[in-house]
Amino acid sequence: MFQQYIFNTLITSSLYSIIGISFAIIYRTTRFLHFTHAVVFTSGAYFTFLFYKLFGFSIYFSITLAIIFSLLLGCLIEKSIYKPLRKKQASSMILLLASLGIYILLQNLISMIFGDDTKSIRSGVVKEGINILGARITPIQIIIIITSVIVTILLLLFLKKTKTGKAMKAVANDVELANISGISSNRVILISFAIGSALAGLAGILVAFDVDMTPTMGMNTLMMGVVAMIVGGNNIKGIVCAALLLGFAQNFGVWYISSQWQDAIAFVILIIFLLFKPEGFYGKKLRKQSV
Amino acid sequence: MLEIKNLETGYGKKQVLFDVSMNISEGEIVGIIGPNGAGKSTILKAVSGILTIWNGDILFKGNSIKKNSIAENIKSGLTFAPQGNRVFDELTVKDNLDLGGYLLSKNELKDRIEQAFETFPILKKRSKQIAGKLSGGEQQMLALARALIPNPKLLLLDEPSLGLAPNLLNDVFEKFVDINKTFGVSMLIVEQKVNKIIKISDKIYSIKLGKVAFEGKPKELIGYKEKLKDLFL
């Protein structure tokens, strides 16, 4: 039983970690809460459903296409909505409201096209999970954990070693100084949207393979990612630690309280951090202008 | 080297500069003084490419840079160190220098960083330290080194003394002269510390209400308290 909780913690944490990192990559450079990210996450699942189930493409080709389309969706939102708003010097509150509006619009669009019922991209009969150290775990859950580890390592290396990664850190730190150094902040923001959206799409696909999909699947998962980002201090290593804390608290919390309170546990942790350690695990103190 | 002709610009719809003309020759250090809100920093922002120019023209080495982007200006040899010695305070000293040479090739950047470490040895010692944890003087050196990485011909400095302890001021201004002499870098410096800037400048401009109120040699101001008072009120 204990081993099962440990594995459940790892699975939950891995998912929160991917979605938290994907959200943070965008937030660090733009400094506003891009809630439409929830639909980009959902789009990964539905694009896979479209290509794999409706168009009959191979599963790997469908997944690749779905990630590319999620990436393009994120970039399209940035190019057509956020960038023009930034040009008009819109505040982060205006951008936040715009993102909520697009979120509702696109989520309804998914409902209109695919319906509100649960869709599945899994094929064949549901099999019993593999027994590892006395815990049952499915192959897709193992893939979720491995993907999360790979994504974290690759992103850390990308930010540390590449010129574009350093430019992203520069824009995140001081956008005006970055521009003065000859860095195009708009280009860097677009790259952030591309990476963040591709990761969100990938996370959506993984969740869909694990527990199927509905048009509203994005927001709840995104909220957990946002909590992980805030508790982690908007830092990749911090987000991983926060995701582990949330996963642990949620999975072990159900020993004592009903599982319907799992999300509430995450928000209690968030409130505790906001009150006593608002900069999170690794972060700097929150900036006044950040929304 | 730099010729500003009848420059007019501002923020949004608010005009800040009115018919500003200036001239900076090769190898010169030119100081811009004037009261707060006069438009001194706006001149540097317009020259560096941050602000769009409404009217007039800016010639750098004989070519108009009126429509140049910031990156194009850096490539042509013009860099800007913004107000208050700003550095990327969450990043390391080395990262700051790398970002100063964002537009350089890998080999060029390596050479330029080596040179920066020779000019500012303390930065080599602190290369792995987070820039935000450096002292005020060290941050000032880093901001200057970062602006020098692209090997500029003209360096625009906006209030480099801002936030510095008084005992560091002489060293900082001596460093400007040293860099000017050693590397032949021309400098256009906006500065509130009038007594410091007139000592190192070849020419002084005073800006008042967005217009040039004075243009001349520093010796025309040294000792003339009333004249200086008039320029600042």
Contacts between the chains, C-beta under 8 A, distances in Angstrom:
chain1	res1	chain2	res2	distance
A	163	B	102	7.2
A	166	B	91	7.9
A	166	B	95	6.1
A	166	B	98	6.0
A	166	B	99	6.2
A	167	B	99	7.3
A	167	B	102	6.7
A	169	B	88	7.6
A	169	B	90	7.5
A	169	B	91	6.0
A	169	B	95	7.1
A	170	B	88	5.7
A	170	B	91	7.1
A	170	B	95	8.0
A	170	B	99	5.0
A	170	B	102	8.0
A	172	B	90	7.8
A	173	B	88	4.6
A	173	B	89	6.8
A	173	B	90	4.6
A	173	B	91	6.1
A	174	B	86	6.6
A	174	B	88	5.8
A	174	B	89	7.6
A	176	B	82	7.1
A	177	B	82	6.6
A	177	B	86	5.2
A	177	B	87	7.7
A	177	B	88	6.4
A	178	B	88	7.9
A	178	B	99	7.3
A	179	B	50	7.2
A	179	B	70	6.0
A	180	B	48	7.0
A	180	B	50	7.0
A	180	B	70	6.3
A	180	B	80	5.5
A	180	B	82	5.9
A	181	B	74	7.8
A	181	B	99	5.1
A	181	B	100	6.1
A	181	B	102	5.2
A	181	B	146	7.5
A	182	B	70	5.8
A	182	B	71	4.1
A	182	B	74	4.6
A	182	B	75	7.9
A	182	B	102	5.1
A	182	B	103	4.6
A	182	B	150	7.7
A	183	B	99	7.2
A	183	B	102	5.5
A	184	B	71	7.3
A	284	B	90	6.8
